[in-house]
Amino acid sequence: MARRYDCSDASDRAAGLREAASAVRRGELVVLPTDTVYGIGADAFNSEAVGDLLEAKGRGRNMPSPVLVGSPNTLHGLVTDFSELAWELVDAFWPGALTLVARHQPSLQWDLGDTRGTVAVRMPLHPVAIELLTETGPMAVSSANLTGHPAPQDCDAAQGMLGDAVSVYLDGGRTPDSVPSSIVDVTGKVPVLLRAGAVSAEQLREVVPDLEESH
């Protein structure tokens, strides 16, 4: 049976974060609020759990899960060939609604789907998400919806779609925005905007004037 915790209540929130972190360590799935939409998450280094996450969403390996981190410092252990411009984007927009596609460390033992050596990584601007990620380490997190359905802005919608496939639901109220994060590819010399979202191309160009847009 799925357990749900109201994060607006201090003791419920503390218990929920404890339970959610334990569930992640056991290889189970949790739903958490972020600054964009609700996410369904698993331990990024547990390939079976990540497989369960993709299955719960009805999503194929050809759409690998992004990774959320609780601190920019975590990047040092996850990515390689991370350019000066990429760090400038991190400094300007993290925590926030900017996802960066980078080359991951070849030594990492993870299987997020068919990533071709890259990882999409973001630090969300949400206290519940950051607190959980600080406790668990990097998590594979995707929007908490069935593929083809709208991404949920509240816990009810997520639970209605995912039900008992998820062990712990952290209810943080309605998310401030349903606009997804912007995605920038930093694997090449010049960053490329793959998806415009909550952070506009204009805002990104203030930091990276040469930003290209994929067509």
Backbone bond lengths (Angstrom), bond angles and torsions (degrees), N, CA, C in turn:
res aa  C-N    CA-C-N  psi(-1)  N-CA   C-N-CA  omega(-1)  CA-C   N-CA-C  phi
1 M - - - 1.470 - - 1.529 110.75 -
2 A 1.302 115.68 134.69 1.466 119.85 177.87 1.530 110.08 -71.15
3 R 1.334 116.21 143.72 1.460 121.32 175.73 1.529 108.16 -111.36
4 R 1.326 115.29 141.89 1.471 119.18 -177.54 1.520 109.62 -125.70
5 Y 1.314 116.49 138.11 1.466 121.54 -176.79 1.526 110.06 -125.71
6 D 1.330 115.83 137.01 1.456 122.29 -179.92 1.531 108.35 -89.93
7 C 1.331 116.50 107.83 1.469 120.17 -174.33 1.526 113.01 -77.98
8 S 1.346 117.94 -1.27 1.469 118.78 174.20 1.530 110.48 -82.72
9 D 1.345 116.28 -11.47 1.460 121.80 177.25 1.536 107.84 -102.45
10 A 1.333 116.52 123.14 1.481 120.43 -171.42 1.523 112.85 -56.63
11 S 1.341 118.33 -45.07 1.469 118.47 -176.27 1.529 110.84 -74.39
12 D 1.337 116.71 -35.45 1.469 120.53 177.31 1.529 109.66 -65.46
13 R 1.317 115.18 -39.69 1.466 120.34 179.85 1.523 111.00 -63.57
14 A 1.334 116.07 -45.49 1.474 119.73 179.98 1.527 110.34 -62.39
15 A 1.341 116.34 -43.83 1.470 120.35 179.43 1.525 110.17 -65.33
16 G 1.339 116.55 -40.75 1.461 120.93 -178.98 1.513 112.17 -64.46
17 L 1.320 115.92 -42.96 1.471 119.36 178.85 1.523 111.01 -64.44
18 R 1.345 115.93 -38.89 1.464 120.40 178.08 1.536 109.99 -63.22
19 E 1.339 115.51 -48.61 1.467 121.17 -178.96 1.530 111.30 -63.94
20 A 1.342 115.88 -41.75 1.466 120.03 -178.59 1.532 110.34 -64.30
21 A 1.335 116.65 -43.33 1.473 119.87 179.51 1.531 110.34 -62.63
22 S 1.337 117.24 -41.46 1.480 120.88 177.88 1.519 110.26 -63.11
23 A 1.340 116.38 -42.58 1.468 120.57 -179.43 1.525 110.42 -61.38
24 V 1.339 116.29 -43.52 1.471 120.51 179.85 1.532 109.74 -61.74
25 R 1.327 116.67 -43.29 1.476 119.89 179.40 1.521 111.57 -63.71
26 R 1.336 117.09 -30.39 1.479 121.02 178.89 1.524 112.26 -81.26
27 G 1.325 116.37 -0.97 1.459 118.63 179.84 1.518 113.30 84.82
28 E 1.349 116.37 20.59 1.462 120.01 178.64 1.528 110.28 -98.29
29 L 1.345 115.74 172.66 1.461 121.64 -177.31 1.526 110.50 -101.20
30 V 1.325 116.23 145.26 1.463 121.09 176.48 1.530 108.81 -131.80
31 V 1.334 115.98 155.02 1.465 121.11 173.57 1.521 107.64 -111.49
32 L 1.340 116.18 133.54 1.460 120.93 -175.95 1.520 110.40 -136.64
33 P 1.342 116.80 150.10 1.463 119.44 175.67 1.521 110.03 -78.27
34 T 1.324 116.71 146.64 1.470 120.13 170.94 1.526 107.10 -130.12
35 D 1.329 116.43 -174.83 1.459 120.36 -179.19 1.529 111.98 -80.08
36 T 1.344 118.11 -7.52 1.468 119.84 178.30 1.532 108.92 -110.55
37 V 1.321 117.92 -75.37 1.469 121.42 176.77 1.530 108.17 -134.15
38 Y 1.336 117.16 174.85 1.468 119.86 175.83 1.527 109.17 -69.37
39 G 1.344 115.21 144.71 1.453 120.52 -179.81 1.521 111.32 -118.25
40 I 1.336 115.43 152.08 1.472 121.04 170.24 1.519 105.84 -106.55
41 G 1.335 116.13 128.78 1.457 119.33 -170.18 1.518 113.75 -130.24
42 A 1.342 114.05 156.68 1.467 122.95 177.62 1.522 107.92 -148.60
43 D 1.318 116.25 163.57 1.466 121.98 174.72 1.534 108.51 -59.33
44 A 1.329 117.16 120.27 1.476 120.91 -176.30 1.530 112.30 -61.51
45 F 1.341 117.00 -23.02 1.467 119.88 -175.90 1.527 112.80 -98.85
46 N 1.333 117.09 6.89 1.463 121.25 177.86 1.525 107.55 -108.82
47 S 1.344 116.03 98.42 1.468 119.10 -171.55 1.524 112.48 -65.01
48 E 1.332 116.37 -29.61 1.471 119.30 178.23 1.537 110.10 -67.38
49 A 1.335 115.77 -42.57 1.465 120.54 178.93 1.530 110.80 -64.57
50 V 1.336 116.30 -40.45 1.473 119.58 178.47 1.531 109.99 -65.22
51 G 1.330 116.65 -37.50 1.471 120.93 175.11 1.522 110.99 -61.56
52 D 1.344 115.65 -40.81 1.476 120.24 177.45 1.533 110.73 -63.80
53 L 1.324 115.84 -37.75 1.459 120.80 179.72 1.539 109.76 -62.41
54 L 1.337 116.08 -48.89 1.472 119.68 -179.85 1.526 110.00 -61.86
55 E 1.332 116.10 -39.54 1.466 121.21 -179.14 1.534 111.00 -66.54
56 A 1.344 117.05 -42.12 1.467 120.98 -179.56 1.526 110.61 -60.04
57 K 1.337 116.27 -33.94 1.460 121.08 -179.93 1.527 112.43 -85.20
58 G 1.349 116.79 -14.34 1.455 120.14 -173.86 1.517 110.27 72.08
59 R 1.336 115.38 38.38 1.467 121.18 -173.63 1.522 109.10 -115.03
60 G 1.314 117.54 141.71 1.467 121.10 -177.79 1.519 112.45 -85.21
61 R 1.328 115.96 166.47 1.470 121.33 178.11 1.524 111.82 -65.52
62 N 1.341 115.51 -17.35 1.474 118.83 179.74 1.532 111.29 -72.71
63 M 1.344 116.88 -9.02 1.470 121.18 175.19 1.520 108.23 -119.48
64 P 1.340 117.75 75.95 1.473 120.70 -173.39 1.517 112.53 -62.14
65 S 1.323 114.48 156.37 1.464 120.12 -177.82 1.523 111.18 -79.92
66 P 1.331 117.29 137.81 1.466 119.88 170.18 1.535 110.32 -69.16
67 V 1.327 115.61 168.10 1.466 121.70 179.24 1.524 108.67 -120.25
68 L 1.342 115.80 133.66 1.464 120.50 174.14 1.519 109.28 -104.93
69 V 1.330 116.19 142.56 1.466 121.76 179.01 1.527 109.21 -125.44
70 G 1.332 115.78 156.68 1.458 121.23 -177.99 1.515 113.75 -93.44
71 S 1.342 116.66 -6.33 1.467 120.68 -178.07 1.522 109.66 -159.08
72 P 1.340 118.08 143.92 1.464 119.73 176.51 1.533 112.34 -59.36
73 N 1.346 117.02 -28.82 1.476 119.89 -178.96 1.522 112.38 -60.10
74 T 1.329 115.96 -27.82 1.467 120.52 -179.35 1.523 110.74 -60.11
75 L 1.341 116.38 -26.31 1.473 119.90 -178.20 1.524 112.18 -57.46
76 H 1.342 116.43 -33.77 1.476 119.19 -175.53 1.524 111.65 -55.58
77 G 1.329 116.92 -35.56 1.462 120.09 -178.97 1.518 113.96 -87.88
78 L 1.341 117.20 -8.25 1.467 119.77 -173.54 1.514 114.29 -106.71
79 V 1.345 116.41 -36.20 1.467 118.57 -170.86 1.523 111.58 -117.78
80 T 1.333 114.46 162.17 1.459 120.51 178.98 1.531 107.59 -135.49
81 D 1.328 117.35 160.94 1.479 121.96 -178.10 1.526 111.32 53.32
82 F 1.327 116.51 41.13 1.463 120.97 -178.23 1.527 107.23 -87.79
83 S 1.328 116.61 114.90 1.463 120.53 -170.21 1.526 112.87 -75.37
84 E 1.324 114.10 167.63 1.475 121.00 175.85 1.528 109.83 -59.33
85 L 1.341 116.43 -40.59 1.473 120.38 179.63 1.526 110.88 -63.77
86 A 1.331 116.19 -37.19 1.462 120.26 178.97 1.526 109.83 -63.30
87 W 1.345 116.92 -43.26 1.470 120.26 178.48 1.528 110.56 -64.13
88 E 1.346 116.47 -35.06 1.470 119.06 178.51 1.528 110.70 -65.16
89 L 1.334 116.93 -36.99 1.470 120.36 176.66 1.536 110.35 -65.75
90 V 1.336 116.50 -40.49 1.471 121.06 177.00 1.530 109.77 -60.36
91 D 1.339 115.92 -48.16 1.474 120.23 -178.90 1.525 111.54 -60.15
92 A 1.333 116.44 -37.15 1.469 120.35 -174.85 1.527 112.84 -80.16
93 F 1.333 117.70 -36.01 1.472 119.30 -166.65 1.528 115.86 -121.87
94 W 1.327 117.85 -2.83 1.470 118.86 176.50 1.514 110.06 -103.42
95 P 1.336 119.13 144.17 1.461 124.87 -9.30 1.522 109.92 -68.36
96 G 1.333 116.10 143.52 1.457 119.81 -179.20 1.513 112.19 168.38
97 A 1.333 114.28 -170.96 1.466 120.57 -169.34 1.522 112.52 -90.92
98 L 1.341 115.96 49.97 1.463 120.61 175.68 1.526 108.98 -125.54
99 T 1.333 115.56 120.09 1.465 121.95 176.29 1.523 108.09 -100.97
100 L 1.323 116.41 131.96 1.467 121.11 178.87 1.527 109.78 -111.25
101 V 1.334 115.47 130.51 1.470 120.54 175.63 1.523 106.93 -95.77
102 A 1.338 115.56 117.11 1.467 121.19 -175.41 1.528 109.66 -131.72
103 R 1.326 115.80 166.00 1.477 119.17 174.09 1.517 108.14 -77.38
104 H 1.341 115.88 131.52 1.467 116.20 178.89 1.522 110.65 -89.67
105 Q 1.330 115.11 158.47 1.464 120.82 179.25 1.530 108.31 -57.78
106 P 1.341 117.98 127.79 1.470 119.99 -176.80 1.532 112.58 -60.91
107 S 1.333 116.38 -24.75 1.478 119.72 -175.95 1.524 113.38 -78.18
108 L 1.346 117.79 -10.17 1.461 119.69 -172.71 1.523 112.19 -67.48
109 Q 1.333 114.27 132.88 1.468 120.26 178.13 1.524 108.81 -92.30
110 W 1.311 116.62 81.73 1.458 118.21 175.20 1.508 109.41 -146.15
111 D 1.319 115.61 162.54 1.457 121.46 179.32 1.528 107.01 -142.86
112 L 1.330 115.15 97.46 1.466 120.76 -174.76 1.533 111.56 -96.85
113 G 1.353 115.98 1.33 1.459 121.18 -171.03 1.519 107.46 120.91
114 D 1.314 116.70 -166.99 1.474 119.85 -177.43 1.525 110.00 -82.95
115 T 1.340 116.10 89.23 1.474 120.80 -171.56 1.527 113.02 -98.52
116 R 1.321 117.76 -11.66 1.474 121.64 -176.98 1.535 111.52 50.97
117 G 1.327 115.69 43.08 1.472 119.98 172.36 1.514 115.69 81.63
118 T 1.331 117.10 7.18 1.466 118.95 178.96 1.528 110.27 -118.60
119 V 1.319 115.15 166.25 1.467 120.77 175.32 1.528 107.61 -139.69
120 A 1.339 115.83 140.60 1.468 121.26 174.51 1.525 106.47 -97.09
121 V 1.329 116.91 118.71 1.472 119.64 -170.78 1.533 111.04 -129.55
122 R 1.338 115.09 146.32 1.467 120.33 -176.74 1.525 109.82 -153.10
123 M 1.325 115.59 149.43 1.461 121.12 171.06 1.529 107.05 -111.81
124 P 1.353 117.51 112.10 1.465 119.69 -174.80 1.526 112.77 -77.00
125 L 1.334 115.44 151.10 1.462 120.85 178.18 1.528 108.09 -95.43
126 H 1.329 115.20 72.08 1.468 119.42 178.32 1.525 107.94 -149.58
127 P 1.340 117.66 124.89 1.472 119.58 -173.31 1.533 113.86 -60.72
128 V 1.334 117.43 -38.51 1.472 119.48 -179.44 1.526 109.83 -66.65
129 A 1.332 116.32 -44.71 1.469 120.22 179.73 1.528 110.63 -62.02
130 I 1.334 116.48 -45.91 1.473 119.75 -177.74 1.529 110.71 -63.73
131 E 1.339 115.76 -40.92 1.472 119.07 -179.74 1.527 110.97 -62.95
132 L 1.329 116.31 -42.17 1.469 119.84 179.17 1.526 110.65 -66.15
133 L 1.334 117.30 -45.13 1.466 121.39 -178.43 1.527 111.75 -65.18
134 T 1.331 117.01 -33.12 1.463 120.86 177.48 1.528 109.51 -63.86
135 E 1.325 115.29 -34.33 1.466 121.82 -179.17 1.534 112.10 -78.95
136 T 1.331 117.01 -39.10 1.477 120.37 -171.51 1.523 113.86 -96.43
137 G 1.332 117.32 -22.56 1.463 119.30 -167.96 1.519 109.01 84.35
138 P 1.336 117.32 -174.71 1.467 121.15 -173.93 1.532 112.58 -54.88
139 M 1.331 115.28 135.42 1.460 120.75 177.81 1.525 110.49 -121.71
140 A 1.321 115.41 140.83 1.463 120.25 168.36 1.523 105.64 -75.32
141 V 1.324 117.42 120.88 1.471 121.09 -177.59 1.522 109.35 -135.31
142 S 1.321 115.08 128.44 1.455 121.60 177.16 1.523 107.31 -127.30
143 S 1.321 118.48 163.76 1.473 118.84 -179.45 1.525 109.76 -60.55
144 A 1.339 115.90 141.76 1.472 121.48 -169.16 1.528 112.06 -85.69
145 N 1.335 114.42 57.14 1.462 119.44 179.70 1.524 109.96 -133.56
146 L 1.310 115.80 161.62 1.458 119.94 169.50 1.518 106.92 -73.47
147 T 1.326 117.28 141.70 1.454 121.14 -178.53 1.527 109.81 -55.30
148 G 1.332 115.23 132.46 1.463 119.53 -179.91 1.510 113.83 94.57
149 H 1.344 116.69 -11.59 1.464 120.91 177.37 1.528 109.21 -102.85
150 P 1.346 117.81 159.40 1.465 118.66 -179.54 1.531 111.89 -64.54
151 A 1.326 115.86 146.17 1.471 120.53 177.23 1.526 108.93 -70.34
152 P 1.345 117.97 133.75 1.468 120.54 -171.92 1.525 113.63 -78.88
153 Q 1.336 114.04 140.90 1.463 120.42 175.19 1.516 111.72 -100.90
154 D 1.341 117.69 -4.66 1.461 118.91 175.12 1.530 109.72 -140.61
155 C 1.332 114.01 165.22 1.463 120.69 -173.00 1.533 111.61 -67.96
156 D 1.333 117.24 -34.70 1.474 120.55 179.60 1.519 110.93 -58.01
157 A 1.337 115.79 -46.17 1.465 120.39 -177.90 1.529 110.47 -63.13
158 A 1.343 116.41 -41.64 1.467 120.43 179.33 1.528 110.26 -63.96
159 Q 1.333 116.31 -45.71 1.463 120.42 -177.38 1.540 110.54 -67.30
160 G 1.328 115.69 -35.28 1.464 120.02 178.01 1.518 112.13 -60.94
161 M 1.327 116.62 -33.36 1.472 120.85 -178.78 1.521 112.80 -87.87
162 L 1.341 116.97 -38.50 1.471 120.12 -169.00 1.529 113.85 -102.51
163 G 1.340 116.68 -23.29 1.461 121.27 173.05 1.516 114.45 51.75
164 D 1.343 116.00 -131.34 1.466 120.94 -174.42 1.530 113.74 -85.75
165 A 1.330 117.21 7.36 1.473 118.94 172.09 1.529 109.55 -68.93
166 V 1.345 115.20 -17.93 1.468 122.35 -177.89 1.525 108.79 -110.26
167 S 1.354 117.07 136.20 1.475 120.87 -178.57 1.520 113.11 -81.04
168 V 1.344 116.19 -42.72 1.465 120.39 -173.72 1.527 109.89 -132.43
169 Y 1.322 115.77 129.63 1.463 122.36 174.08 1.522 108.68 -109.11
170 L 1.329 116.73 123.54 1.467 121.50 175.16 1.531 106.86 -100.72
171 D 1.327 115.52 110.71 1.460 121.19 -176.56 1.523 109.38 -91.57
172 G 1.318 116.12 106.95 1.466 120.66 -179.81 1.517 112.16 -105.90
173 G 1.351 116.72 21.16 1.466 119.32 -177.62 1.521 110.24 79.39
174 R 1.301 115.24 -170.94 1.467 120.00 -178.04 1.529 109.96 -73.14
175 T 1.329 117.55 138.74 1.475 119.67 179.13 1.531 108.17 -75.24
176 P 1.342 116.67 150.43 1.462 119.75 -173.97 1.529 113.05 -64.84
177 D 1.322 117.22 -26.14 1.457 119.00 -171.13 1.512 110.81 -151.55
178 S 1.329 116.97 144.16 1.467 118.51 176.30 1.528 110.58 -98.61
179 V 1.341 116.36 0.66 1.470 119.28 -179.88 1.530 108.44 -72.23
180 P 1.339 117.93 126.69 1.465 119.12 -178.94 1.521 111.34 -70.44
181 S 1.332 115.10 168.74 1.465 119.24 178.47 1.532 109.85 -68.36
182 S 1.308 115.14 156.09 1.466 120.53 170.80 1.524 107.51 -80.22
183 I 1.328 116.79 147.78 1.466 120.61 -178.40 1.528 109.34 -119.78
184 V 1.322 116.38 124.77 1.464 122.14 178.98 1.532 109.08 -122.56
185 D 1.324 115.20 129.25 1.466 121.59 177.82 1.530 108.37 -87.49
186 V 1.345 116.33 118.68 1.466 119.95 -179.55 1.542 111.17 -112.60
187 T 1.347 115.39 24.38 1.480 117.86 -178.42 1.534 112.00 -80.07
188 G 1.322 117.52 -20.07 1.474 120.20 -179.44 1.514 111.64 -102.71
189 K 1.347 115.64 -172.04 1.470 119.89 -179.06 1.532 111.49 -68.15
190 V 1.353 115.42 -37.67 1.466 120.49 -178.87 1.527 109.07 -113.34
191 P 1.343 118.62 126.23 1.464 120.28 178.39 1.532 111.81 -60.39
192 V 1.337 115.65 143.05 1.467 121.80 -178.10 1.527 109.06 -123.07
193 L 1.331 116.48 127.90 1.466 121.50 177.42 1.530 108.43 -78.53
194 L 1.336 116.34 112.89 1.469 120.85 -179.20 1.522 111.22 -89.41
195 R 1.341 117.05 -34.87 1.465 121.14 179.46 1.521 108.84 -145.90
196 A 1.330 116.08 121.33 1.465 119.35 174.22 1.525 107.63 -77.51
197 G 1.322 116.57 136.16 1.464 120.54 -179.05 1.509 109.15 -146.54
198 A 1.333 115.29 -130.12 1.468 120.63 -174.46 1.535 112.97 -64.85
199 V 1.328 117.64 -27.91 1.468 120.80 176.09 1.532 107.07 -102.72
200 S 1.325 116.65 120.97 1.471 119.95 -173.56 1.522 111.86 -77.15
201 A 1.329 115.37 160.94 1.469 121.20 176.94 1.531 110.13 -58.89
202 E 1.356 115.79 -36.42 1.472 119.98 -179.94 1.534 110.42 -62.97
203 Q 1.336 115.95 -45.76 1.468 119.88 179.03 1.528 110.65 -61.35
204 L 1.333 116.26 -42.26 1.466 120.37 -179.42 1.530 110.73 -64.81
205 R 1.338 116.22 -38.12 1.480 119.98 -178.07 1.526 112.21 -69.06
206 E 1.337 116.76 -21.44 1.474 118.36 175.20 1.530 110.33 -63.75
207 V 1.346 115.82 -27.26 1.468 120.93 179.68 1.529 110.34 -97.49
208 V 1.333 115.63 -41.19 1.474 121.41 -179.01 1.534 108.21 -124.90
209 P 1.338 117.23 88.10 1.466 120.14 -175.73 1.532 113.53 -59.14
210 D 1.341 116.79 -28.99 1.478 119.95 -176.81 1.519 113.81 -87.99
211 L 1.337 117.56 9.81 1.455 120.95 -178.80 1.526 111.21 -49.03
212 E 1.337 115.04 130.80 1.466 119.51 175.72 1.522 109.33 -100.03
213 E 1.326 116.75 158.53 1.470 120.96 176.23 1.514 108.83 -115.55
214 S 1.333 116.48 136.18 1.463 119.37 -179.72 1.525 107.99 -79.37
215 H 1.317 115.49 141.98 1.467 118.77 -177.99 1.514 109.78 -114.43
